[in-house]
Amino acid sequence: MAFKRHDTDPVLLPRMKESQIKVVDRQSQPTLKQESERDVFLDLIRNISSDLDVAVLSHKILTNVAILTTADRCSLFLVQGTGNKRALIATLFDVKESSTLADTHKRTEVRVPWGKGIIGHVAMSGESVNIPDAYEYKYFNKDVDHATGYRTKAVMCQPVKDTEGQVIGVAQVINKLGGEAFTDTDEDVFRTYLTFCGISLTKAKLFESSKFSLRKNEVLLRMAKGILQEQSCLKTVVHKILVEGQEMIQCRLCSVMIIDERCGASGDIEFSRVFELTHEQWEKAEECSDEKQPGEISAAHLEQAKSVAKSGKLLNMSDFDSQHSLVKNGNWPRCKSFLCLPIYNKDKTIIGVMQFLNKLSSVCFDEQDERVFEAFAVFCGLGINNIMLYDNMRKAIARTKVALEVLSYHALASNEETMRIMVRPCYVSRH
C-alpha cells in the first residue's frame, strides 16, 4: 500500500496521531511521535479489531474514516432485511471526528430504501462513488440538506463487504476539509480500510446475533414456565406475555387482543378483550397491564388486527402512519414501526393477535424479530388456550352444579319438610 500524497502531508499525520490518542487509551503504549503513517493506519485497524458491540465499532470506524480522509462528516449505513425488504439503516449519521458515541445516540435513525439515492445506488451496484459536487449528481437527494441546513458538496461513498463479497453496508464521507474534492488516494485508502471494517462488522453482528438468540431462548423458557403454571386468570397470563415481549424486544407499546368466541360462526372478527403494556409501565415493573375496550384503541391498529386475524399472516410495516388512511393526526401517538401476528391455539385456530408498535432500538422490525415473535406467539397461544379451556371447564362444572340442584329440588324433600311429615299423625283406615 502506497500513500503517495500523505507521506509528505504536514497536516494529516499530526491530526491522525492526536485523534488516535483521543480515541484509544494509550497509557500503556508508546507515544506516536516516531510512527509513520503506515504504522498509524495499522493502528487504526487494530483499533477496531477487538470490538464486538456494533454501535461502538461503528462509531470507531467513522471516527477513523474521518481521520484518514480528512472529511467533515461521516455516516455508516448497515443493510437490514433480505430480498425485496432490504433497506439501509444509519444509527450513526453525520459523525464528526470530535463526535462522541453519546452525541450520536441522541439522533434519530435514518432509513434509506434499497437502490434509492447515492447510498442505495452504491449498495445495489457494489461500486464506489466519488463526486466533487453532489448537486450535479443524479442520485443525490437534496431534501436532507434542506431539512438540516447543511450544504453538501464533495461526497465519497464506498460499499462495506463481508468475507464473501456481499454488501453489508455503505460508508459515506462528506465535504473534505479545506474545500477540495476527495482524491484518488483518499478513495484507495478509504477502500482498503473498509475491507478490514467489513470483517470486524461481520464478526460483531454474528456475536450480537448469538447473544440475541441466547436471550430469546432464555425468555421463551421463562415464559413457558410462567404462563403454563398459571391456569386461573387470563389477565395475569396476558400480563406475563406482554412483560416477556417487552423484555425480548423493547417497543413503545405491545398489546394482545382476544377474539370474541361468539363471532366465529358469522365470520366477522370482533375482539372481546384488549390488553396493553407500554414501555414506561414495563420499566416501572407494574404488576398489571391496561385492559381496554376495542373502541378505546386506534381504528387503524384495530383494522390491521382484524385483517391479520382473518388472513393468519404476519404483518410488518415501517412508517405505518403514512401508509394508513385511518390515522388521524393528534388522536394517537405517531406509529413508525408496526408488527402484528396471529395467536393460534392447539387446534391451529386463531384466538387472538399480538401487536408491537415503535421498536426503540431501530426504525423498523426486521426478519429476526419476525422469527422470534412467531416462536413467541406459539407459547402465547398455549398459555391463553389453557386459560380458556380452564375457564370453559369451570363454567361447565357450574352449569352441571346448577342443573343438579334444580333436579334435586324437585326430586328430594328438604330436612324441614321431612321433619314435618314425621311429626304429623298418621291415620290408619280400619276398613
Stockholm file with secondary structure:
# STOCKHOLM 1.0

chainA/1-431         MAFKRHDTDPVLLPRMKESQIKVVDRQSQPTLKQESERDVFLDLIRNISSDLDVAVLSHKILTNVAILTTADRCSLFLVQGTGNKRALIATLFDVKESSTLADTHKRTEVRVPWGKGIIGHVAMSGESVNIPDAYEYKYFNKDVDHATGYRTKAVMCQPVKDTEGQVIGVAQVINKLGGEAFTDTDEDVFRTYLTFCGISLTKAKLFESSKFSLRKNEVLLRMAKGILQEQSCLKTVVHKILVEGQEMIQCRLCSVMIIDERCGASGDIEFSRVFELTHEQWEKAEECSDEKQPGEISAAHLEQAKSVAKSGKLLNMSDFDSQHSLVKNGNWPRCKSFLCLPIYNKDKTIIGVMQFLNKLSSVCFDEQDERVFEAFAVFCGLGINNIMLYDNMRKAIARTKVALEVLSYHALASNEETMRIMVRPCYVSRH
#=GR chainA/1-431 SS CCCTTGGGCTTHHHHHHHHHHHHSCCTTSCCSTTCCHHHHHHHHHHHHHSCCCHHHHHHHHHHHHHHHHTEEEEEEEEEESSGGGCEEEEEEEEECTTCCHHHHHTSCCEEEETTCHHHHHHHHHCCCEEESCGGGSTTCCTHHHHHHCCCCCCEEEEEEECTTSCEEEEEEEEEETTSCCCCHHHHHHHHHHHHHHHHHHHHHHHHHHHHHHHHHHHHHHHHHHHHHHCCSCHHHHHHHHHHHHHHHSCEEEEEEEEECGGGTTTCCCCEEEEEEEEHHHHHTTCSSCEEECGGGSCHHHHHHHHHHHHHCCCEEEESHHHHCTTCCTTTSCCCCEEEEEEEECTTSCEEEEEEEEEESSSSSCCHHHHHHHHHHHHHHHHHHHHHHHHHHHHHHHHHHHHHHHHHHHHHSCCHHHHHHHHHSCCCCCCC
#=GC SS_cons         CCCTTGGGCTTHHHHHHHHHHHHSCCTTSCCSTTCCHHHHHHHHHHHHHSCCCHHHHHHHHHHHHHHHHTEEEEEEEEEESSGGGCEEEEEEEEECTTCCHHHHHTSCCEEEETTCHHHHHHHHHCCCEEESCGGGSTTCCTHHHHHHCCCCCCEEEEEEECTTSCEEEEEEEEEETTSCCCCHHHHHHHHHHHHHHHHHHHHHHHHHHHHHHHHHHHHHHHHHHHHHHCCSCHHHHHHHHHHHHHHHSCEEEEEEEEECGGGTTTCCCCEEEEEEEEHHHHHTTCSSCEEECGGGSCHHHHHHHHHHHHHCCCEEEESHHHHCTTCCTTTSCCCCEEEEEEEECTTSCEEEEEEEEEESSSSSCCHHHHHHHHHHHHHHHHHHHHHHHHHHHHHHHHHHHHHHHHHHHHHSCCHHHHHHHHHSCCCCCCC
//
